Amino acid sequence: MTTTYDIVQKLWNLCHVLRDDGITYHQYVTELTYLLFLKMAQETATEGQIPEGYCWRDLASKNGIEQLESYRKLLIHLGSNGSGRVQAIFANASTSLRVPRNLKKLTDSIEELDWYNARSEGLGDLYEGLLERNASEKKSGAGQYFTPRPLIDSMVSVVKPQPGEKVQDSSLGTGGFLIAADRYIKERTDNLFDLSEKLQEFQRREAFYGMELVQDTHRLALMNAMLHGIEGDILLGDSLSPAGAALPKADVFLTNPPFGTKKGGGLPTRDDFTYPTSNKQLAFMQHIYRGLKPNGRAGVVLPDNVLFEGPVGQKIRADLMNKCNLHTILRLPTGIFYAQGVKTNALFFTRGERDKNNTEAVWVYDMRANMPAFGKRTPFMRDHFKEFEAVYGDDPYGRSPRKDQGKEGRFRRFTREWIEARGDNLDISWLRDESEGHNDELREPDEIAAAIMGHFQVAMDEMEALAELFDAPSEGNSLEVEA
């Protein structure tokens, strides 16, 4: 993938040219998305979806003020003309470029790239590389929309999406989970050629779908999906609104809900949640297990506070363990998210055919204690998941034979009765972390700052949960206070 890496580096280096134009990292990637869409349509012979006179060659052949003015008109025109995917990518599009020579520098540089080899290596991989480069640049603020790819690939490998299954990500970001699930299936079906024509069509058009709240991020997800041959519904909207309730039920959920409270404060605007809460992750958890088909399975990334927060959180966890078999929790290392310092977990569960007593025991794998301080010096890699995947087993439903490794091991089993006795608190740890308190001196200042902000966010979530306790009477119109 040498050509892809080189192109990503060249494209990213162009962002430095635009600093004098006041362009931020995120604006730059959005700008590149518009231009790369036009160029890639030319390279893939799909310019038929673009209105005549608004293709790459029409823009790249111009110079100076004429080119910049044409570009501004192009963005407006494509927002309401062309194929549905074109209009979605260019919806409400505008340019941050102000200096004509900078646009010319971008178009000339894109034109000069090695597109022959880029096509052979995969244009989707090129775009994914650009998104990852943007996310790793902390000043871009894009890390919140980008789940680390080693984590995504590990979760997909244990959940094992299959041909014919509907896979949902209700908090899409740039679409990484859907891309990885699609890749997983294609690698095992000779790029879908082993499947019937009907099933191939299903995989392209119906298998993968989801929703993203932020429009700029939504257009990145659309572009990413398009370059990977995914034509399913990539919707712009709020999954915690009635639009989210209308999403089709899924065989597989793979998602990393946004951290914090609902944007703008307040409760979700949908009325089908049993336990209303302003905590996004607790609301998303209800969306996920309510949106699974019977025997559907899920892999979900959630912060620590979801595992212990109460009292609404306790009720939601109990409801989850009633309706689903919560068979595995993976305690993730700190410092693996580009823009977050909070401690996170991956939860794996299966929707039961009944709504009671589906969880008999929860297995917890501690990948956090005594792990390196991941960051620039120690990158987070796919190999770090080898042991977890081995003990998880081959069964995507978590039913493979497992062995409790005891107090000195990383993998342990906890009964539903034991968990209930501790107030359904799933924040379970037992290993003494010898590394804790000794790694800050090895970490970059921006990583330490991110960790501090993460702890602050957890504290804010806990205070909001406490406010919910006193603001809203619980069931039976009496106020219940935990000891």
C-alpha positions in Angstrom: 0.0 0.0 0.0 3.0 2.3 -0.6 1.2 4.4 -3.2 -1.8 5.0 -0.9 0.5 6.0 2.0 2.5 8.4 -0.2 -0.7 10.0 -1.6 -2.1 10.5 1.9 1.1 12.2 3.0 1.1 14.4 0.0 -2.5 15.4 0.4 -2.1 16.1 4.1 1.0 18.2 3.6 -1.1 20.5 1.4 -3.0 21.6 4.5 0.1 23.6 5.5 -0.2 25.6 2.3 -3.7 26.7 3.4 -2.8 28.0 6.8 -2.4 31.5 5.5 -6.0 31.3 4.2 -7.2 30.5 7.8 -8.3 27.0 6.9 -8.6 24.6 9.9 -7.8 20.9 9.6 -11.4 19.8 9.6 -12.3 22.4 6.9 -9.4 21.2 4.9 -10.6 17.6 4.9 -14.1 18.7 4.0 -12.6 20.8 1.1 -10.6 17.8 0.0 -13.7 15.6 0.1 -15.5 17.9 -2.4 -12.5 17.9 -4.8 -11.6 14.3 -4.4 -15.2 13.3 -5.1 -15.0 15.1 -8.5 -11.6 13.6 -9.3 -12.5 10.1 -8.2 -15.7 10.2 -10.2 -13.5 10.8 -13.3 -11.1 8.0 -12.3 -13.9 5.5 -11.8 -15.9 6.5 -14.9 -18.9 7.5 -12.8 -19.2 11.1 -13.9 -22.7 10.4 -15.3 -24.0 11.1 -11.8 -22.7 14.7 -12.0 -24.5 17.4 -14.1 -22.7 18.3 -17.3 -20.3 21.3 -16.9 -19.6 20.5 -13.2 -17.1 17.7 -13.5 -13.5 17.6 -12.5 -12.0 18.6 -15.8 -14.4 21.7 -16.0 -13.0 22.9 -12.7 -9.3 21.9 -12.9 -8.9 23.6 -16.4 -9.7 27.0 -15.0 -7.4 29.5 -13.2 -7.5 32.4 -10.8 -10.7 34.2 -9.8 -12.6 32.4 -12.5 -11.8 29.0 -11.0 -12.7 30.1 -7.4 -16.0 31.6 -8.6 -16.8 28.4 -10.6 -16.0 26.3 -7.6 -18.4 28.3 -5.4 -21.1 27.9 -7.9 -20.4 24.2 -8.3 -20.8 23.6 -4.6 -24.2 25.2 -4.6 -25.3 23.6 -7.8 -24.4 20.0 -6.8 -26.2 20.4 -3.5 -29.5 20.3 -5.4 -28.6 18.6 -8.7 -27.1 15.2 -9.8 -27.6 11.8 -8.2 -29.0 11.4 -4.7 -25.6 10.6 -3.3 -24.0 13.7 -5.1 -26.7 15.9 -3.5 -26.2 14.4 -0.1 -22.4 14.9 -0.2 -22.7 18.5 -1.4 -25.7 19.4 0.8 -25.3 23.0 2.2 -21.7 22.9 0.9 -19.6 26.0 0.9 -15.9 26.7 0.6 -13.5 28.2 3.2 -11.0 29.0 0.5 -10.5 32.7 -0.1 -7.3 32.9 -2.1 -7.5 31.7 -5.8 -3.9 30.4 -5.9 -4.7 28.0 -3.0 -7.5 26.3 -4.9 -5.2 26.1 -8.0 -2.5 24.5 -5.8 -5.0 21.9 -4.6 -6.4 21.0 -8.0 -3.0 20.8 -9.6 -1.6 18.7 -6.8 -4.6 16.3 -7.0 -4.2 16.1 -10.8 -0.5 15.1 -10.4 -1.1 12.2 -8.0 -0.4 8.6 -9.1 -4.1 7.7 -9.8 -3.3 4.5 -11.7 -1.7 2.8 -8.7 -4.2 4.5 -6.3 -7.0 2.7 -8.2 -5.3 -0.6 -8.0 -4.6 -0.3 -4.3 -8.1 1.0 -3.6 -9.5 4.5 -3.5 -11.5 3.7 -0.4 -8.2 2.8 1.5 -6.8 6.2 0.3 -9.7 8.1 1.7 -9.7 6.1 5.0 -6.0 6.9 5.4 -6.8 10.6 5.0 -9.5 10.4 7.6 -7.2 8.6 10.0 -4.5 11.2 9.5 -7.0 13.9 10.3 -8.2 12.1 13.4 -4.7 11.6 14.7 -4.1 15.4 14.5 -5.5 16.4 17.9 -5.9 20.0 16.8 -8.4 19.0 14.2 -10.9 17.8 16.8 -11.9 15.0 14.4 -10.9 12.2 16.8 -14.4 12.2 18.4 -15.8 10.9 15.1 -13.1 8.3 14.5 -12.9 5.1 16.4 -9.3 3.6 16.3 -9.2 1.1 13.5 -7.5 -1.7 15.5 -10.4 -1.7 17.9 -13.0 -1.7 15.1 -11.3 -4.6 13.4 -11.1 -6.6 16.6 -14.8 -6.0 17.4 -15.8 -7.0 13.9 -13.7 -10.1 14.0 -15.4 -11.5 17.1 -19.0 -10.4 16.2 -18.5 -11.9 12.7 -21.1 -10.2 10.5 -22.4 -12.6 7.8 -23.8 -12.2 4.3 -27.6 -11.6 4.4 -27.5 -9.8 7.8 -28.5 -6.2 8.3 -25.7 -4.2 10.1 -26.5 -0.9 11.8 -24.3 1.9 13.2 -26.6 4.5 14.7 -23.7 6.9 15.5 -21.8 6.6 12.2 -19.0 9.1 12.5 -17.0 8.6 9.3 -18.4 5.1 8.8 -15.5 2.9 10.1 -17.6 0.1 11.6 -19.6 -0.4 8.4 -16.5 -0.3 6.2 -14.8 -2.9 8.4 -17.9 -5.1 8.5 -18.2 -4.9 4.7 -14.5 -5.7 4.3 -14.8 -8.7 6.7 -17.5 -10.2 4.5 -15.8 -9.5 1.2 -12.6 -11.1 2.3 -14.5 -14.3 3.1 -16.7 -14.4 -0.1 -14.1 -13.6 -2.8 -15.3 -10.0 -2.9 -18.9 -11.2 -2.9 -18.5 -13.4 -6.0 -19.1 -16.5 -3.9 -22.6 -15.2 -3.2 -25.8 -15.4 -5.4 -26.6 -12.4 -7.5 -29.5 -11.6 -5.2 -27.3 -11.7 -2.1 -24.6 -9.6 -3.8 -27.3 -7.0 -4.5 -28.4 -7.1 -0.9 -24.9 -6.6 0.4 -24.3 -3.6 -1.8 -27.7 -1.9 -1.3 -29.3 -3.0 2.0 -26.9 -4.8 4.3 -25.2 -1.7 5.8 -27.0 1.4 7.1 -26.9 4.0 9.9 -27.3 7.6 11.0 -25.0 10.5 11.7 -26.0 13.8 13.4 -23.3 16.2 12.2 -23.6 17.2 8.5 -19.9 17.7 7.8 -19.1 14.3 9.3 -22.1 12.8 7.5 -20.7 13.8 4.1 -17.3 12.2 5.0 -19.2 9.0 5.9 -21.1 9.1 2.5 -17.9 9.6 0.6 -16.2 6.7 2.6 -19.1 4.4 1.9 -19.3 5.2 -1.7 -15.6 4.5 -2.3 -16.0 1.1 -0.6 -19.0 0.2 -2.8 -21.6 0.6 0.0 -24.9 2.0 -1.2 -27.1 1.5 1.8 -28.9 4.2 3.7 -26.3 6.6 5.3 -28.7 9.0 6.8 -28.3 12.5 8.3 -30.3 12.7 11.6 -30.5 12.2 15.3 -30.8 8.5 16.4 -32.2 9.8 19.7 -35.2 11.3 17.8 -38.1 9.6 16.1 -35.9 9.3 13.0 -33.7 6.8 15.0 -36.8 4.9 16.2 -37.8 4.4 12.5 -34.5 2.7 11.6 -35.0 -1.0 10.7 -34.2 -3.6 13.3 -30.7 -5.0 12.9 -29.1 -8.4 13.0 -25.8 -6.8 14.1 -25.0 -3.5 15.8 -21.5 -2.2 15.7 -21.2 1.3 17.1 -19.4 3.8 19.3 -22.0 6.3 20.6 -20.8 9.9 21.2 -19.7 10.7 24.7 -21.4 13.3 27.0 -24.9 14.6 27.2 -27.5 15.1 24.4 -26.5 18.1 22.2 -28.2 21.2 23.6 -29.1 19.4 26.8 -32.5 17.8 27.6 -33.9 14.3 27.0 -34.1 12.4 23.7 -37.1 13.5 21.6 -38.3 10.0 21.0 -41.0 8.5 23.2 -40.2 4.8 23.0 -37.5 4.6 25.7 -38.6 3.0 28.9 -36.0 5.0 30.9 -35.6 8.7 29.7 -32.1 10.1 30.3 -30.0 13.0 29.0 -26.9 10.7 29.1 -26.2 9.9 25.4 -24.6 6.5 26.0 -27.4 5.3 28.3 -30.0 6.5 25.7 -28.0 4.9 22.9 -27.8 1.6 24.8 -31.6 1.5 24.9 -31.7 2.3 21.2 -29.4 -0.6 20.5 -30.9 -3.4 22.5 -34.4 -2.3 21.5 -33.3 -2.2 17.8 -31.8 -5.7 17.7 -33.8 -8.6 16.2 -34.2 -11.7 18.4 -30.8 -13.4 18.5 -29.2 -10.3 17.0 -25.8 -9.4 18.4 -24.0 -6.2 19.2 -20.5 -4.8 19.9 -20.7 -1.3 21.5 -18.0 1.0 22.8 -19.1 2.8 26.0 -17.3 4.9 28.7 -16.9 3.6 32.2 -19.6 5.8 33.8 -22.3 3.8 31.9 -21.2 0.7 33.8 -21.8 2.2 37.3 -24.0 5.3 36.9 -27.3 5.3 38.7 -30.2 5.3 39.4 -31.5 5.4 35.8 -28.3 3.8 34.7 -28.9 0.9 37.1 -32.4 0.3 35.7 -31.1 0.4 32.1 -28.3 -2.1 32.8 -30.8 -4.4 34.5 -33.1 -4.0 31.5 -30.2 -4.8 29.2 -29.3 -7.9 31.1 -32.9 -9.0 31.2 -33.6 -8.5 27.4 -30.1 -9.6 26.3 -27.3 -12.0 27.2 -24.5 -9.5 28.1 -21.8 -12.1 27.8 -18.6 -10.1 27.5 -17.1 -6.8 28.6 -13.7 -5.7 27.3 -12.1 -3.1 29.5 -10.1 -1.0 27.0 -6.8 0.7 27.7 -6.6 4.4 28.3 -5.2 6.8 25.7 -6.4 4.9 22.6 -8.9 7.5 21.4 -7.5 10.4 19.5 -9.6 13.1 21.1 -10.8 11.6 24.4 -9.2 10.8 27.7 -12.1 8.9 29.2 -11.8 5.2 30.0 -13.9 3.0 27.7 -15.2 -0.5 27.3 -16.5 -2.7 24.6 -19.8 -4.5 25.5 -20.9 -7.6 23.6 -24.4 -8.9 23.9 -27.1 -10.9 22.2 -30.9 -10.1 22.1 -32.9 -12.8 23.7 -36.1 -14.3 22.3 -37.7 -13.5 25.6 -37.4 -10.3 27.7 -36.4 -11.8 31.0 -33.3 -13.4 32.6 -31.2 -13.7 29.5 -27.9 -12.9 31.2 -26.6 -15.7 33.5 -23.1 -14.5 33.8 -20.8 -11.8 32.4 -17.2 -12.5 31.4 -14.8 -9.5 31.8 -11.5 -9.2 30.0 -9.2 -6.5 31.6 -7.1 -5.1 28.8 -6.5 -1.9 30.8 -4.4 -2.9 33.9 -0.6 -3.0 33.4 -0.8 -1.9 29.8 1.5 0.6 28.1 0.5 4.3 28.0 -0.6 4.3 24.3 0.1 7.4 22.4 2.7 8.7 20.0 5.6 6.7 21.5 3.6 3.4 21.8 1.0 3.2 19.0 -2.1 1.1 19.5 -2.0 -1.9 17.2 -4.2 -4.8 16.1 -1.8 -7.3 17.7 -2.8 -6.0 21.2 -6.1 -7.8 20.8 -4.7 -11.3 20.1 -5.2 -12.7 23.6 -8.7 -11.2 24.0 -9.8 -12.7 20.7 -8.4 -16.1 21.7 -10.3 -16.3 25.0 -13.4 -14.8 23.4 -13.6 -17.8 21.1 -14.9 -18.5 17.6 -18.6 -18.2 18.5 -19.8 -14.7 17.8 -22.6 -15.1 20.5 -20.0 -15.7 23.2 -20.9 -19.4 23.7 -17.4 -20.8 23.1 -15.9 -22.8 26.0 -14.2 -20.3 28.4 -12.0 -20.6 31.4 -11.9 -18.3 34.4 -8.2 -17.2 34.8 -8.6 -16.3 38.5 -7.4 -13.2 40.4 -4.1 -13.1 38.6 -5.5 -13.5 35.1 -7.2 -11.0 32.7 -10.3 -13.0 32.0 -12.9 -13.8 34.7 -16.6 -14.8 35.0 -19.1 -13.0 37.3 -22.6 -14.4 37.9 -25.8 -12.4 37.4 -26.6 -12.8 41.1 -23.2 -11.4 42.1 -23.7 -8.4 39.8 -27.2 -7.8 41.1 -26.0 -7.9 44.7 -23.7 -4.9 43.9 -26.4 -2.8 42.4 -25.9 -4.0 38.8 -22.6 -2.2 38.8 -20.6 -3.5 35.9 -17.5 -1.5 36.5 -15.6 -4.7 37.6 -11.8 -4.7 38.1 -9.6 -7.0 40.2 -6.0 -6.6 38.9 -3.6 -4.3 40.7 -2.5 -1.8 38.1 1.3 -1.4 38.7 1.5 1.1 35.8 -1.0 3.5 37.2 0.5 6.8 38.3 3.8 6.1 36.6 3.0 6.8 33.0 2.2 10.5 33.0 5.8 11.5 32.8 6.1 9.5 29.6 3.1 10.9 27.9 2.7 14.0 25.7 1.2 17.1 27.3 -1.8 17.0 25.0 -2.5 13.4 25.9 -2.4 14.3 29.6 -4.8 17.3 28.9 -7.2 15.0 27.1 -7.2 12.6 30.0 -8.0 15.4 32.4 -10.9 16.6 30.2 -12.1 13.0 30.0 -12.2 12.8 33.8 -14.0 16.1 34.0 -16.6 14.8 31.5 -17.2 11.7 33.6 -17.7 14.0 36.7 -20.2 16.1 34.8 -22.1 13.0 33.7 -22.3 11.8 37.3 -23.6 15.2 38.5 -26.3 15.2 35.8 -27.3 11.7 36.9 -27.6 13.0 40.4 -29.7 15.9 39.2 -32.0 13.5 37.4 -32.5 11.6 40.6 -33.8 14.7 42.5 -35.6 16.3 39.5 -37.8 13.4 38.5 -39.8 11.1 40.8 -39.2 7.4 40.2 -41.7 4.7 39.6 -44.6 4.8 42.1 -44.2 8.6 42.4 -41.9 8.2 45.4 -38.3 9.4 45.5 -35.8 6.6 45.8 -32.4 7.4 47.1 -29.5 4.9 47.0 -27.6 4.4 50.1 
